[in-house]
Amino acid sequence: MTPPSHIDGARVLAWAWSDLPFGHVATQDGTAPLAIHGLALCQYAGEASVYRFSCDAQWDTVQDALHDSVDEAKAHLPAQYRAVAAVWHTP
């Protein structure tokens, strides 16, 4: 599934999608863990840093991490998101 051009107001630079979750994120309220189906590397206007947004099946952000570059964000994908190999795409 292709993401929108912007997620949380940041422009999508690269993305990966899997019908099988890349991994799961625990919830603070103890409900079932959230499945991560989308990974998006995004940048806010005027910023040099790149965010890795971990998204649910509707491209809603569940978790994020800040990186210095797209390459760094791809290289530092957390172990919890490696259940399926990420195949990166550009818009």
Backbone bond lengths (Angstrom), bond angles and torsions (degrees), N, CA, C in turn:
res aa  C-N    CA-C-N  psi(-1)  N-CA   C-N-CA  omega(-1)  CA-C   N-CA-C  phi
1 M - - - 1.446 - - 1.529 108.39 -
2 T 1.271 116.81 126.41 1.462 122.63 179.70 1.535 110.19 -75.13
3 P 1.326 118.15 136.35 1.466 120.31 179.68 1.527 111.14 -78.30
4 P 1.329 116.08 167.96 1.469 119.13 170.90 1.530 108.64 -67.65
5 S 1.315 117.84 168.42 1.469 121.21 -179.13 1.526 112.22 -68.73
6 H 1.339 116.67 -25.60 1.460 122.34 179.30 1.533 109.03 -134.08
7 I 1.311 115.97 142.04 1.453 122.22 174.70 1.520 107.18 -125.93
8 D 1.316 116.47 127.87 1.471 122.02 -177.17 1.525 111.72 52.64
9 G 1.333 116.88 31.60 1.455 121.57 178.09 1.515 115.22 85.26
10 A 1.325 117.86 -1.66 1.468 122.19 -179.67 1.530 109.59 -104.48
11 R 1.333 116.50 141.41 1.469 122.54 -179.11 1.528 110.47 -72.42
12 V 1.319 116.49 132.94 1.458 121.80 178.73 1.534 109.04 -76.75
13 L 1.346 116.27 123.68 1.466 122.66 179.32 1.531 111.15 -99.00
14 A 1.325 116.06 -34.77 1.468 122.66 179.58 1.522 107.24 -156.95
15 W 1.335 115.41 154.66 1.453 118.90 -178.65 1.520 111.08 -153.01
16 A 1.326 114.34 157.62 1.461 122.01 175.18 1.520 107.23 -137.07
17 W 1.331 116.70 143.37 1.464 122.54 -179.16 1.522 109.20 -135.18
18 S 1.327 115.57 143.69 1.456 120.53 174.44 1.525 108.94 -144.10
19 D 1.339 116.05 134.00 1.460 119.86 174.85 1.528 110.42 -66.19
20 L 1.331 116.12 -33.45 1.465 120.99 171.58 1.521 106.53 -87.58
21 P 1.309 119.42 136.94 1.470 120.07 -176.73 1.531 113.25 -61.15
22 F 1.342 114.66 141.47 1.463 120.60 171.55 1.527 109.01 -65.60
23 G 1.316 115.24 -29.71 1.451 122.60 -178.70 1.515 109.49 174.29
24 H 1.316 116.43 -167.12 1.461 121.92 -177.91 1.524 109.92 -134.36
25 V 1.321 114.71 155.26 1.455 121.93 177.16 1.527 107.37 -120.92
26 A 1.309 116.32 128.17 1.456 121.00 178.03 1.528 109.81 -67.51
27 T 1.307 115.48 146.94 1.458 120.66 176.85 1.523 109.28 -96.78
28 Q 1.316 116.24 152.60 1.460 120.31 -179.07 1.520 111.99 -75.31
29 D 1.342 116.43 -23.05 1.462 118.95 -177.21 1.528 113.02 -91.24
30 G 1.338 117.22 3.67 1.454 120.37 176.03 1.518 115.32 83.25
31 T 1.325 117.65 2.93 1.460 119.70 176.37 1.531 108.98 -73.70
32 A 1.308 116.59 178.13 1.466 121.20 -177.83 1.529 110.94 -55.35
33 P 1.337 117.78 142.64 1.469 121.07 178.13 1.534 111.18 -58.82
34 L 1.312 116.03 149.97 1.463 121.65 179.48 1.527 110.03 -88.94
35 A 1.317 116.19 131.54 1.470 121.83 179.61 1.525 109.73 -79.82
36 I 1.328 116.23 134.78 1.462 122.40 177.38 1.529 108.12 -101.03
37 H 1.330 115.34 112.35 1.465 121.48 -179.75 1.525 112.41 -105.55
38 G 1.331 116.53 -24.02 1.456 120.87 -177.99 1.512 112.26 -124.42
39 L 1.317 115.77 138.96 1.463 122.85 172.68 1.520 106.16 -121.47
40 A 1.309 116.66 127.52 1.461 120.85 -178.36 1.516 110.07 -130.08
41 L 1.325 116.12 130.82 1.458 122.17 175.03 1.519 106.28 -99.66
42 C 1.314 115.84 118.24 1.462 121.12 -169.33 1.523 111.61 -132.07
43 Q 1.334 114.57 158.88 1.465 120.16 -179.00 1.524 108.75 -140.04
44 Y 1.334 114.54 132.36 1.461 120.46 175.20 1.524 109.36 -81.20
45 A 1.313 117.21 146.79 1.466 122.52 179.24 1.526 109.95 -56.04
46 G 1.321 115.59 133.27 1.455 121.46 177.15 1.523 115.02 81.94
47 E 1.320 117.86 0.59 1.463 121.20 179.47 1.520 110.70 -110.32
48 A 1.317 116.94 146.20 1.464 121.51 178.15 1.529 111.27 -89.38
49 S 1.330 117.06 -26.38 1.460 121.33 -177.19 1.521 111.80 -71.96
50 V 1.326 115.10 158.23 1.461 122.84 179.67 1.522 108.18 -120.07
51 Y 1.312 116.45 135.17 1.455 121.72 176.44 1.520 109.73 -100.42
52 R 1.329 115.84 140.30 1.455 120.28 168.30 1.511 106.18 -101.67
53 F 1.323 115.63 111.86 1.457 121.01 176.92 1.520 108.54 -95.43
54 S 1.311 116.06 128.16 1.460 122.47 173.71 1.521 105.57 -98.44
55 C 1.335 116.00 122.78 1.460 120.49 -169.04 1.528 113.03 -122.01
56 D 1.323 114.30 155.09 1.463 119.61 175.11 1.529 109.24 -81.83
57 A 1.308 117.16 -169.17 1.467 121.74 -175.22 1.525 113.44 -69.29
58 Q 1.336 118.21 -10.69 1.472 121.73 177.88 1.532 111.61 -107.54
59 W 1.316 117.56 13.64 1.462 124.36 -177.01 1.526 112.64 63.70
60 D 1.339 116.51 26.95 1.460 120.41 172.12 1.527 107.33 -86.07
61 T 1.323 116.68 133.92 1.457 121.55 -177.14 1.528 110.92 -70.28
62 V 1.324 114.82 129.47 1.457 122.05 177.89 1.525 109.96 -106.80
63 Q 1.327 116.22 -34.90 1.466 121.70 -178.21 1.528 108.29 -152.45
64 D 1.344 116.48 153.99 1.466 119.02 176.31 1.521 110.60 -140.64
65 A 1.320 114.33 163.53 1.465 121.69 176.22 1.523 107.73 -148.30
66 L 1.313 116.48 143.49 1.462 122.79 -177.95 1.527 110.29 -97.70
67 H 1.341 116.02 136.27 1.467 122.58 -179.41 1.526 109.76 -136.14
68 D 1.337 115.59 162.13 1.466 120.84 179.53 1.520 113.13 -79.75
69 S 1.337 117.76 -23.10 1.463 120.76 -177.20 1.526 110.43 -157.56
70 V 1.322 115.70 167.95 1.461 121.63 175.73 1.523 109.81 -62.42
71 D 1.329 116.66 -44.53 1.465 120.25 -179.30 1.527 111.35 -60.75
72 E 1.316 116.64 -41.77 1.462 120.04 178.30 1.528 111.00 -64.22
73 A 1.321 116.63 -42.32 1.470 120.63 -179.86 1.527 110.91 -61.78
74 K 1.327 116.88 -40.53 1.471 120.42 178.09 1.525 110.91 -67.65
75 A 1.326 116.66 -39.63 1.466 121.24 -176.80 1.525 112.70 -72.32
76 H 1.319 117.36 -24.51 1.460 120.85 -176.67 1.518 112.97 -109.90
77 L 1.302 116.24 38.15 1.457 120.64 176.23 1.532 108.17 -67.19
78 P 1.329 117.98 125.50 1.466 119.98 -176.96 1.534 112.62 -60.63
79 A 1.309 115.40 149.44 1.467 121.66 179.79 1.527 111.36 -56.40
80 Q 1.322 117.78 -31.17 1.465 120.64 -178.99 1.531 112.45 -66.39
81 Y 1.336 118.41 -13.66 1.467 121.94 179.53 1.520 111.87 -110.14
82 R 1.291 117.75 28.56 1.463 120.64 -177.77 1.529 112.94 -114.20
83 A 1.330 117.89 18.70 1.470 120.52 177.15 1.527 110.11 -65.53
84 V 1.327 115.83 -28.98 1.467 123.75 177.10 1.524 106.25 -131.58
85 A 1.315 117.10 137.59 1.467 120.25 179.14 1.533 110.06 -67.13
86 A 1.313 116.47 133.61 1.469 121.19 178.04 1.530 109.37 -80.49
87 V 1.319 115.48 126.33 1.471 122.30 173.17 1.527 104.85 -107.80
88 W 1.326 115.53 112.79 1.456 121.02 -173.95 1.525 112.36 -84.78
89 H 1.336 114.62 142.18 1.468 123.55 178.64 1.528 108.05 -128.28
90 T 1.309 117.17 156.69 1.460 121.85 172.76 1.518 108.64 -117.30
91 P 1.321 115.20 147.78 1.486 118.62 -178.68 1.520 111.71 -65.04
